[in-house]
Amino acid sequence: MVNVEVRMKAKGKNFEILADVDKAMQLRKGIPVSIENVLAVDQIFTDVKKGLKPTVAELKDCFGTEDTKTIADKIIKHGEILLPIEYRKKEQEAKIKQVIDFISKNAIDPTTGRPHTATRIEKALEQAGVNIENRPIEEQIAKILEKIRPIIPIRIETKRLKIVIPAVHTGKAYGLLQEYKESEDWLGNGDLVCIVNLPAGLQMEFYDKLNAITHGSALAEEIKEK
């Protein structure tokens, strides 16, 4: 177990906690973790190193409560987790592997019609100096491919889909469609018809998310290329 500082500013004041890095990151990512297991010390500080603590009045003014667990939960979810170098390195290596796996499963060399090897993709990423960010791969894959394309010929295999979203679910579903949307058409009854183009390897995951948002009421049809 490695404990780290987690910081957050509220109304111009600094608040800190000491937390287990692995459990804090799990909580930040939305994985259910008991806050009691996250906190190394059941206390809110203004400076962990010096052991300085805020007053009850400061806590209530900035967070609306003096409850340590409620405040700590907010600090972890919205503050800055001071990750150790080793942890950041491990996270980056895992993210690079995810990108390599994604490209090897979804992309081909258009000159041969065959997929690139993981080794070739990794070398291209290194040569291009690609900075892989700590956010979903699908949100940054277009920029990653743009950078490595001058080094290796590459094309993502995609699927074009026609999606019909019932009016009642368009608000929640729109964000999911936005990343892959080619066109949209709003019908008179409020339904949304979209044409999306997404990597073939994300099709099942996309359907799962869409069905969860629309409770299975969305209609999806693959558009066959002529």
C-alpha positions in Angstrom: 0.0 0.0 0.0 1.4 3.4 -1.0 -0.2 6.5 0.5 -0.2 9.8 -1.4 -1.5 13.3 -0.9 -4.7 14.4 -2.7 -5.3 18.2 -2.9 -8.2 20.4 -3.8 -8.9 24.1 -3.6 -12.3 25.4 -2.6 -13.1 29.1 -2.3 -9.4 29.8 -2.6 -8.4 27.6 0.3 -6.3 24.4 0.1 -7.6 21.1 1.5 -5.6 17.8 1.6 -6.0 14.2 2.6 -3.7 11.2 2.8 -5.0 8.3 0.8 -4.1 4.8 -0.6 -3.1 5.5 -4.2 -4.6 2.4 -5.8 -8.0 2.7 -4.0 -8.1 6.5 -4.7 -7.6 5.9 -8.4 -10.3 3.2 -8.3 -12.7 5.6 -6.7 -11.8 8.3 -9.2 -12.5 5.9 -12.1 -16.0 5.1 -10.7 -15.1 1.8 -9.2 -17.1 1.3 -5.9 -14.7 1.6 -3.0 -15.5 2.3 0.6 -14.0 5.7 1.6 -12.9 4.2 4.9 -10.6 1.9 2.9 -9.3 4.8 0.8 -8.2 7.1 3.6 -4.9 6.4 5.3 -5.8 9.0 8.0 -9.4 9.9 8.8 -8.7 13.6 8.7 -8.9 16.6 6.4 -5.8 18.8 6.4 -4.8 22.2 4.9 -1.2 20.9 4.8 -0.6 17.2 5.3 3.2 17.5 5.7 2.9 20.1 8.5 -0.2 18.4 10.0 -2.2 21.6 9.7 -6.0 21.2 9.9 -8.9 23.4 8.9 -11.5 24.7 11.3 -15.0 23.3 11.4 -16.2 26.7 10.1 -13.9 26.5 7.1 -15.1 23.0 6.2 -18.7 24.0 6.4 -18.2 27.2 4.4 -16.3 25.4 1.6 -18.1 22.0 1.5 -21.4 22.6 3.3 -20.5 19.9 5.8 -17.8 18.9 8.4 -18.1 15.2 7.7 -14.7 13.9 6.8 -15.8 11.0 4.6 -18.1 13.2 2.5 -15.4 15.9 2.0 -12.7 13.3 1.3 -14.9 11.7 -1.4 -15.2 15.1 -3.1 -11.5 15.8 -2.8 -10.6 12.4 -4.4 -13.1 12.8 -7.3 -12.4 16.4 -8.1 -8.9 17.2 -6.7 -5.3 16.4 -7.7 -3.9 13.0 -6.8 -0.1 13.3 -6.5 0.9 10.1 -8.2 4.3 8.6 -7.5 6.6 8.4 -10.6 6.5 4.6 -10.5 2.7 4.6 -10.6 2.5 7.2 -13.4 5.0 5.0 -15.4 2.9 1.9 -14.8 -0.3 3.7 -15.9 1.4 5.0 -19.0 2.7 1.6 -20.0 -0.8 0.1 -19.6 -2.3 2.9 -21.7 0.3 2.3 -24.4 -0.5 -1.4 -24.4 -4.2 -0.6 -24.8 -3.5 1.6 -27.8 -1.3 -1.0 -29.5 -3.9 -3.7 -28.9 -6.6 -1.4 -30.3 -4.7 -0.6 -33.4 -3.6 -4.2 -34.0 -7.2 -5.4 -33.8 -8.9 -2.6 -35.8 -6.3 -1.3 -38.3 -4.7 -2.8 -41.4 -1.9 -1.9 -43.8 -3.9 -0.7 -46.9 -1.1 -1.7 -49.2 -1.3 -5.4 -48.2 -4.7 -5.6 -46.5 -3.0 -7.3 -43.5 -2.8 -6.0 -39.9 0.4 -4.5 -38.5 2.3 -6.4 -35.8 2.3 -5.1 -32.3 6.0 -4.5 -32.5 5.7 -2.4 -35.6 3.0 -0.3 -34.1 5.0 0.2 -30.9 8.0 1.4 -32.9 5.9 3.8 -34.9 4.4 5.3 -31.7 8.0 5.8 -30.4 9.3 7.2 -33.6 6.4 9.6 -33.9 6.8 10.7 -30.3 3.1 10.1 -29.7 1.8 11.4 -26.3 -0.9 9.1 -25.2 -3.2 10.9 -22.8 -5.0 9.4 -19.7 -8.5 9.3 -21.3 -10.5 6.9 -23.4 -8.6 5.6 -26.4 -11.5 6.1 -28.8 -11.4 9.9 -28.0 -7.8 10.2 -29.1 -7.2 7.5 -31.7 -7.8 9.8 -34.7 -4.9 12.0 -33.6 -2.7 9.1 -32.8 -3.2 7.6 -36.3 -2.6 11.0 -37.9 0.9 11.1 -36.2 2.0 7.5 -37.1 0.5 7.5 -40.7 3.7 9.2 -42.2 5.7 6.3 -40.7 3.5 3.3 -41.5 0.6 3.1 -44.0 -2.5 2.4 -41.8 -6.2 2.5 -42.0 -8.8 1.7 -39.4 -11.5 -0.7 -40.5 -14.8 0.9 -39.7 -18.6 0.2 -39.7 -21.2 2.7 -40.9 -24.4 2.5 -38.9 -27.8 4.2 -39.1 -29.1 4.8 -35.6 -32.6 5.9 -34.7 -32.9 7.3 -31.1 -36.4 7.8 -29.6 -37.0 11.4 -28.6 -37.1 10.6 -24.9 -33.5 9.4 -25.0 -31.9 11.8 -27.4 -30.4 14.0 -24.6 -28.4 11.3 -23.0 -27.5 9.4 -26.2 -26.3 12.5 -28.1 -22.9 12.6 -26.4 -22.2 8.9 -27.3 -23.0 9.5 -30.9 -21.1 12.8 -31.2 -17.7 11.1 -31.4 -18.6 9.0 -34.4 -21.3 11.0 -36.1 -21.2 11.7 -39.8 -24.7 13.2 -40.1 -27.9 13.8 -38.1 -31.5 14.4 -38.9 -34.2 15.4 -36.4 -37.6 13.9 -37.2 -40.9 15.7 -36.7 -41.7 13.5 -33.6 -38.4 14.4 -31.9 -36.6 11.2 -32.8 -33.0 11.5 -33.9 -31.6 9.7 -36.9 -27.8 9.6 -37.1 -25.2 8.0 -39.4 -22.2 7.0 -37.4 -18.8 5.6 -38.6 -16.9 3.8 -35.8 -14.0 1.3 -35.6 -15.2 -2.2 -36.2 -13.7 -3.4 -33.0 -15.8 -0.9 -31.0 -19.2 -2.0 -32.5 -20.3 -4.4 -29.7 -19.1 -1.9 -26.9 -21.0 0.9 -28.7 -24.2 -1.2 -28.9 -23.9 -2.1 -25.2 -23.6 1.6 -24.2 -26.4 2.6 -26.6 -28.7 0.0 -25.2 -27.9 0.9 -21.6 -28.8 4.6 -22.3 -31.9 3.9 -24.4 -33.1 0.8 -22.5 -32.9 -1.2 -25.8 -35.3 1.1 -27.6 -32.7 2.5 -30.2 -32.7 1.0 -33.7 -29.4 0.3 -35.4 -28.8 -0.9 -38.9 -25.5 -1.5 -40.6 -25.0 0.4 -43.9 -23.5 -2.0 -46.4 -20.9 -0.5 -48.8 -21.9 -0.9 -52.4 
